[in-house]
Amino acid sequence: AGPPEDLVTKKETSRFGVVAWNKPSSLNGILYGYSLRILNDSRCIREVLWKCIDCPGAFP
């Protein structure tokens, strides 16, 4: 799939923020979910996975 579209980030505090996006317009297959990586100096400090619950073929 292509990258998410209309990506918006908003830092609320030093420990909290909001991230929003839309599905990619070009899927090129089945969209199972999303992966968000939080980096500090190019080092991954947290990875969050979201399952796509309203997508055809999503994980059970």
C-alpha positions as CSV (number, residue, x, y, z in Angstrom):
1,A,0.0,0.0,0.0
2,G,1.0,3.6,-0.4
3,P,1.7,5.9,2.5
4,P,-1.2,7.3,4.6
5,E,-2.6,10.5,3.2
6,D,-3.4,13.8,4.9
7,L,-1.1,13.1,7.8
8,V,-1.5,15.6,10.7
9,T,0.5,15.7,13.9
10,K,-0.1,17.9,16.9
11,K,2.2,18.0,19.9
12,E,0.1,18.7,23.0
13,T,2.8,18.3,25.7
14,S,6.3,16.8,25.9
15,R,4.7,13.4,26.6
16,F,1.4,13.5,24.6
17,G,0.5,14.2,21.0
18,V,-2.2,13.5,18.4
19,V,-1.6,11.8,15.0
20,A,-4.4,11.5,12.4
21,W,-4.4,10.2,8.8
22,N,-6.5,8.8,6.0
23,K,-6.2,5.5,4.2
24,P,-3.8,5.6,1.2
25,S,-5.6,6.2,-2.1
26,S,-3.5,3.4,-3.7
27,L,-3.7,0.2,-1.7
28,N,-2.1,-2.3,-4.2
29,G,-3.5,-5.1,-2.1
30,I,-5.1,-5.6,1.3
31,L,-4.6,-3.1,4.1
32,Y,-4.2,-4.9,7.4
33,G,-3.2,-2.1,9.6
34,Y,-0.7,0.7,10.4
35,S,2.6,0.9,12.2
36,L,3.7,4.1,13.9
37,R,7.3,4.4,15.0
38,I,8.4,7.1,17.4
39,L,12.1,8.1,16.9
40,N,14.6,9.9,18.9
41,D,17.8,10.8,17.0
42,S,16.9,8.2,14.4
43,R,16.5,5.5,17.1
44,C,13.2,3.8,17.5
45,I,12.0,4.2,21.1
46,R,8.4,3.0,20.6
47,E,6.4,1.2,17.9
48,V,2.6,1.1,18.0
49,L,0.6,-1.2,15.7
50,W,-3.0,-0.7,14.8
51,K,-5.2,-3.3,13.2
52,C,-7.5,-2.1,10.5
53,I,-10.9,-3.3,11.8
54,D,-13.1,-1.8,9.0
55,C,-10.9,-3.0,6.1
56,P,-11.8,-6.0,3.9
57,G,-9.4,-8.9,4.8
58,A,-8.4,-7.3,8.2
59,F,-6.9,-9.5,10.9
60,P,-9.5,-11.4,12.9
